[in-house]
């Protein structure tokens, strides 16, 4: 019986064949990276 976190990690570790979801994931990863870089500059 998986907890929600384990399930989410399992799902995210499986390569996504949905290009739309993959694009959204990449965009959100870029946004997180940009936010971290901005914080680093401040």
SEVEX-901537 format. One record per atom (N, C-alpha, C): residue in three letters; x, y, z. Coordinates in steps of 0.001 Angstrom, whole numbers, padded with zeros to 6 digits, always signed. Layout:
ALAXYZ...
//
This chain:
UNK+000847-001194+000000UNK+000000+000000+000000UNK+000883+001245+000000UNK+000934+001918-001146UNK+001790+003093-001279UNK+001168+004304-000605UNK+002015+005091+000024UNK+001562+006401+000491UNK+001510+007323-000724UNK+000866+008473-000564UNK+000702+009391-001697UNK+002056+009876-002206UNK+002982+010127-001286UNK+004301+010638-001685UNK+005040+009609-002524UNK+005032+008349-002061UNK+005702+007296-002814UNK+005076+007142-004192UNK+003750+007227-004243UNK+003051+007106-005521UNK+003437+008248-006451UNK+003506+009457-005908UNK+003870+010623-006713UNK+005299+010494-007227UNK+006197+010030-006370UNK+007592+009844-006779UNK+007679+008770-007854UNK+006906+007687-007674UNK+006899+006602-008644UNK+006389+007099-009990UNK+005315+007877-009959UNK+004725+008398-011191UNK+005692+009342-011893UNK+006382+010175-011131UNK+007280+011161-011735UNK+008548+010498-012261UNK+008876+009296-011749UNK+010080+008615-012210UNK+009818+007860-013510UNK+008540+007599-013804UNK+008185+006930-015052UNK+008189+007966-016171UNK+008914+007699-017255UNK+008956+008657-018366UNK+007554+008910-018907UNK+007230+010169-019085UNK+005895+010524-019560UNK+005877+010537-021082UNK+004863+009880-021655UNK+004727+009875-023109UNK+003702+010907-023557UNK+003241+011728-022608UNK+002295+012788-022931UNK+003090+014077-023120UNK+003259+014525-024373UNK+004123+015697-024629UNK+003631+016947-023927UNK+002311+017087-023787UNK+001760+018279-023138UNK+002146+018306-021667UNK+002011+017161-020991UNK+002390+017088-019575UNK+003892+017291-019424UNK+004670+016707-020342UNK+006121+016837-020275UNK+006527+018296-020426UNK+005853+019004-021339UNK+006157+020414-021567UNK+005866+021226-020311UNK+004707+020961-019687UNK+004334+021683-018466UNK+005339+021403-017361UNK+005807+020139-017283UNK+006775+019773-016250UNK+008080+020533-016475UNK+008520+020604-017731UNK+009762+021312-018045UNK+009630+022796-017742UNK+008471+023367-018063UNK+008246+024790-017796UNK+008299+025059-016297UNK+007636+024213-015506UNK+007623+024440-014057UNK+009020+024247-013479UNK+009790+023291-014028UNK+011167+023104-013573UNK+012009+024334-013896UNK+011800+024913-015082UNK+012529+026126-015463UNK+012160+027283-014550UNK+010871+027390-014212UNK+010428+028472-013335UNK+011081+028343-011968UNK+011147+027111-011451UNK+011782+026885-010147UNK+013259+027264-010226UNK+013916+026876-011318UNK+015336+027182-011503UNK+015540+028690-011567UNK+014673+029381-012319UNK+014779+030836-012440UNK+014592+031513-011095UNK+013612+031047-010326UNK+013360+031625-008999UNK+014590+031439-008113UNK+015191+030245-008175UNK+016379+029981-007365UNK+017537+030879-007787UNK+017695+031110-009096UNK+018772+031979-009585UNK+018545+033417-009143UNK+017292+033865-009208UNK+016974+035235-008774UNK+017277+035386-007288UNK+016894+034377-006494UNK+017180+034424-005055UNK+018681+034478-004811UNK+019437+033732-005643UNK+020888+033716-005498UNK+021497+035079-005788UNK+020885+035839-006709UNK+021403+037163-007058UNK+021095+038192-005984UNK+019983+038011-005285UNK+019579+039002-004284UNK+020449+038926-003038
//
